[in-house]
């Protein structure tokens, strides 16, 4: 079943793809774009735009910059996660620092989560 989305977010998602952070670009171009299971970037889901989305694994990956660590940012992220989980999606988050300092570990973890999710969905 396709996910519903707010049509107004399509234009915004295109803009976000063109203006991705260095960490989002690194994760996309150096791992997810060539990953064996298809990912989409800046995918509209409901009222939100997920940084990366894998339909087959029902997985959302978020890359969080410093604005996510204020009280307001953490509260909003918690709300977003709850809403995305209502679609039956799993949400995992990485900080910009994790992408910068432990890229291989981030990729290994994503690979583990995707494979684990796929094994439980079949």
HUNOR-V676388 format. One record per helix or strand of 3 or more residues. SS is the DSSP state (2 for helix, 1 for strand). FROM is the first residue (numbers start at 1). TO is the last residue. If there is no record, write none. Layout:
ss:SS from:FROM to:TO
ss:SS from:FROM to:TO
This chain:
ss:2 from:8 to:18
ss:2 from:22 to:30
ss:2 from:32 to:34
ss:1 from:40 to:46
ss:1 from:48 to:54
ss:1 from:59 to:64
ss:2 from:66 to:69
ss:2 from:71 to:85
ss:1 from:90 to:95
ss:2 from:96 to:101
ss:2 from:103 to:121
